[in-house]
Amino acid sequence: MIYFEKSQPAPVCLAIEKAKPSSENYKCGTVLQRLNTDFERKCYICESKNITNVNVEHFRPHKGDRNLMFDWNNLFLACQHCNNIKLGNYEDLIDCTNEAANIEGRILLYLEVFPMEVVGVSVFELEMAKETETTVALLHAVYNGTTPLKQIESSNLRNAILEDLLDFETCLERFYDNRGSEKHKKWILGKIKIHLSKSSAFTAFKRQIVRDDANYLADFESFFD
């Protein structure tokens, strides 16, 4: 998970639909288009890009509360895999649209590939806050599965992460290969910049690779947008 800035003000249609006693249409007007833009066409939880099974997810479960149901700041973009796991089971999470929450400074994501692919989640807090603990539990469930069906979906997700990370690490290796021309090095640098932008898939994993290496961090931290 990474920080996403939520656009303001709220779409006008949300107040209009909320005023209708029987309406539950919180996907009205420009809501979907703006969420798609705000979240860089990614699921805010797993960071899958260009998701085809788009869900409008309530960050805090509304449970029939119309204030929460139509609250623009409570509407997030998620994939079906993550939304079905989260549901109302994880109510106290780090808000990735709150810059002060410092989501990237609190949670570390890494992909282990031996003896089998599994996503690990670590934290940078000596005393883990409740919202951090809940967020870690959700990320473990999303990336590693909770049921036989979700384990298959999570395996497919990890394969996508692995493929993307392999391309990123190849770019890093080629950047430091002195045999390439300056033109080629500049092209590779452009690819690295794209990989590290928040619009890229699985950005949190790639930024952690950079943070774990002093040389990478010195050369590429400026690409964290």
C-alpha positions, 0 to 999 in steps of 0.5 A, spaced: 500 500 500 502 507 498 499 514 499 494 516 494 491 523 494 484 524 494 481 529 489 476 534 492 471 536 493 466 530 493 462 529 486 455 533 487 451 527 485 453 523 492 449 529 496 443 528 491 443 521 492 444 521 499 438 525 500 433 520 496 431 515 502 431 509 498 437 510 494 444 506 495 447 509 488 454 511 491 457 510 484 453 516 481 455 521 476 463 522 476 465 517 482 467 512 478 472 516 473 474 520 479 476 514 483 480 511 477 484 517 477 485 518 484 487 511 485 492 511 478 487 505 476 490 501 481 486 497 487 488 501 493 490 494 497 494 489 492 496 495 487 494 491 481 494 495 475 488 496 470 483 492 474 478 489 470 473 487 476 473 494 479 469 495 486 467 501 489 470 499 496 467 503 503 474 504 507 470 504 513 464 499 512 458 503 512 453 497 515 447 501 513 450 508 515 448 513 510 453 518 512 459 513 511 455 510 505 455 516 501 462 519 504 466 521 498 472 520 503 470 513 505 470 511 497 476 507 495 477 503 488 479 496 489 479 489 485 474 484 487 479 479 490 481 484 495 474 487 496 471 480 498 477 478 503 476 485 506 468 486 507 467 488 514 472 484 517 478 489 517 475 495 520 481 499 523 486 500 517 491 505 516 488 510 511 492 510 505 489 517 503 492 520 509 499 523 508 500 524 515 499 516 516 505 515 513 503 508 510 510 507 506 514 508 512 510 503 517 509 497 513 514 493 509 512 488 503 517 483 500 516 477 496 519 471 498 520 466 492 524 460 496 521 454 497 515 457 495 512 464 493 509 468 499 509 475 501 511 477 507 509 483 511 513 487 516 512 493 520 517 499 522 513 500 529 516 498 536 509 497 539 504 496 533 498 500 533 492 497 532 491 500 525 497 497 523 496 490 526 489 490 522 493 492 516 498 487 516 493 482 517 489 484 511 495 484 506 497 477 509 490 475 507 490 478 500 497 476 498 497 469 501 489 467 501 484 465 506 480 460 502 482 454 497 479 459 492 482 465 494 489 462 495 489 460 487 487 468 486 493 470 491 498 465 487 496 468 480 497 475 484 504 473 486 506 471 479 504 478 477 508 481 482 514 476 481 514 478 473 513 485 475 519 485 480 523 481 475 523 486 470 524 492 475 531 488 477 533 487 470 532 494 469 537 496 475 542 491 473 542 494 466 543 501 469 549 499 473 552 495 467 558 500 464 557 496 457 551 500 455 551 506 451 549 513 455 543 513 450 541 506 453 542 508 460 538 514 459 532 509 456 533 504 462 533 510 467 526 512 464 523 505 465 526 505 473 522 512 474 516 509 471 516 503 475 517 507 482 512 512 480 505 511 484 502 509 477 506 503 476 503 496 479 506 494 485 509 500 487 510 498 494 514 492 493 519 496 488 520 502 493 522 497 498 527 494 494 530 501 493 530 502 500 534 496 502 540 498 498 544 505 499 546 505 492 539 504 489 536 509 494 541 515 493 540 514 485 532 513 485 529 516 491 527 522 487 523 518 483 518 516 489 512 521 487 
